[in-house]
Every structure is written in C-alpha cells, then in structure tokens.
Amino acid sequence: MKSLISILAIGAAALGTAGTASAQASPQSVTVGGSAPAICTLPVSYSFVSGNAGATGSQFSFQVWNIPQSALVNSSGMPVSGDGYAIRVRGTGFCNTSHTISVQSARGGLAQGNQGDVAPNGFANRRAMTYRAYWSNGQAGGSAAPIGPQAELNAVATPGASNVSAQQLPKATTPFDVVMSLQRPPLGTPLVAGYYWDTLTVTLSPGS
C-alpha cells in the first residue's frame, strides 16, 4: 500500500509540471498613429537681392517689378537691345514633403494690349521674358546658387506657358528665389505704345 501511494504521488507531480510547460502566451497589440499633413508655403513677400544690366531694387515693391521706359525702348520707340535686364527677389518658404516647383506666365512674356491682340503692321507688341524659381543657398548677388531642381521658362511666347521642376525632397524654412529677366535681343521694329505687363505664378505642389 505504501508503494502504491508513492507511485500515485509521483504521477501527480509529473502531471503538474507538464501542464505548466504547455501554457501559451496570448499577446494583444494596440496601434497608435496619426498623420502630419503635407504643407508647402511660398514667401508671402519678397525682397530684392540683386540686379543685372542696371536693374535696381528701387523698381521692386509690393510684388510688382516696374521696368523703366529706358530699359524697354529708346526715345524713338525702338526696343532697347543688350543683356537680359533682370532682378532676383527672395523670400522664405517651407515644404515638409517631396514636391515640385512650377512657374507659369499669364501672357507669355511682356505684352501690350489684350490677350491675343495682333500688333499693327510694322510694330511689335511683345518682349520675351525668362523666369526661374528655386530654393536658394541664401547668398547675396552672384554667390547665390539653387538648391535642388529649379523651374524655368525661357523666353516664353505662349500665354499660359508653364514648366515644372523635377521632384525634390522636403525643405525646412529655406530662402526661395525668383528671377525675372527681360530678354533684349535686337528687334528691328518699334514697339506699339502702351503698358506692357505679365503675371508670373509660382506654385509648390506636394508629391505623392
């Protein structure tokens, strides 16, 4: 009888050990997350940085570049020729996601009259413009250099013409430059009298 009790006791101990070893963990997970919206902001105002061919900061104010008559036509109404008459303006932008820069010309250059007007015979009513927009290293004058791809419209002629830069990485609070240049190759016809203007639109577009 003692032997039988001893055997039963050992068996009970063995069963208890086996039950503990086979118990399985049952983990539960909770996901925590949130989203940061894509935000791209262009400068709300620009300051003059540098000029070329005589262009100065006094011509730029309230987002308007007033090109003097002497840079456009001479006293005989003939277009002035020479180097590109240009200014660079700068503000501070921000973009927290990959993005592109686009530039668009409303009138396809410096144009007089209504959209699509044909100049009278023997006259011209348009002067070509070149536009560039890009993130900058923030240096002054000729030391300024683009950071990453830039959007550029060269000597635009088509109203509504636009161009888009390659995709680029986020840019924290960074200088943003816009360059506007009146192209002045020789032109053998006089400009018709009137006010010449264009509107440049710059856009930052978040990528996918």
NORMO-V527357 format. One record per residue. RES is the residue in one letter. PHI is phi as a letter, one per 30 degrees, with the letter a starting at -180 (* if undefined). Layout:
# NORMO-V527357
((RES | PHI) (RES | PHI))
This chain:
# NORMO-V527357
((M | *) (K | d) (S | d) (L | d) (I | d) (S | d) (I | d) (L | d) (A | d) (I | d) (G | d) (A | d) (A | d) (A | d) (L | d) (G | d) (T | d) (A | d) (G | d) (T | d) (A | d) (S | c) (A | d) (Q | c) (A | d) (S | b) (P | d) (Q | b) (S | c) (V | b) (T | c) (V | c) (G | a) (G | a) (S | c) (A | c) (P | d) (A | d) (I | b) (C | b) (T | b) (L | c) (P | e) (V | d) (S | a) (Y | b) (S | c) (F | d) (V | c) (S | a) (G | b) (N | b) (A | i) (G | j) (A | d) (T | b) (G | d) (S | d) (Q | d) (F | c) (S | a) (F | h) (Q | i) (V | b) (W | c) (N | c) (I | d) (P | d) (Q | e) (S | d) (A | d) (L | c) (V | b) (N | c) (S | d) (S | c) (G | i) (M | d) (P | d) (V | d) (S | c) (G | k) (D | d) (G | d) (Y | c) (A | b) (I | b) (R | c) (V | b) (R | b) (G | b) (T | c) (G | c) (F | a) (C | a) (N | c) (T | b) (S | d) (H | a) (T | b) (I | c) (S | b) (V | b) (Q | b) (S | c) (A | d) (R | c) (G | i) (G | k) (L | d) (A | b) (Q | c) (G | i) (N | d) (Q | e) (G | i) (D | d) (V | c) (A | d) (P | e) (N | e) (G | i) (F | b) (A | b) (N | b) (R | b) (R | b) (A | d) (M | b) (T | b) (Y | b) (R | b) (A | b) (Y | a) (W | d) (S | b) (N | d) (G | i) (Q | d) (A | d) (G | h) (G | d) (S | d) (A | d) (A | b) (P | d) (I | c) (G | i) (P | d) (Q | b) (A | c) (E | b) (L | c) (N | c) (A | h) (V | e) (A | b) (T | c) (P | e) (G | i) (A | d) (S | b) (N | b) (V | b) (S | d) (A | d) (Q | d) (Q | b) (L | d) (P | e) (K | b) (A | d) (T | e) (T | b) (P | d) (F | b) (D | c) (V | b) (V | c) (M | b) (S | b) (L | d) (Q | d) (R | b) (P | d) (P | e) (L | b) (G | d) (T | c) (P | d) (L | d) (V | d) (A | d) (G | k) (Y | c) (Y | c) (W | a) (D | a) (T | b) (L | c) (T | c) (V | c) (T | b) (L | c) (S | c) (P | e) (G | d) (S | d))
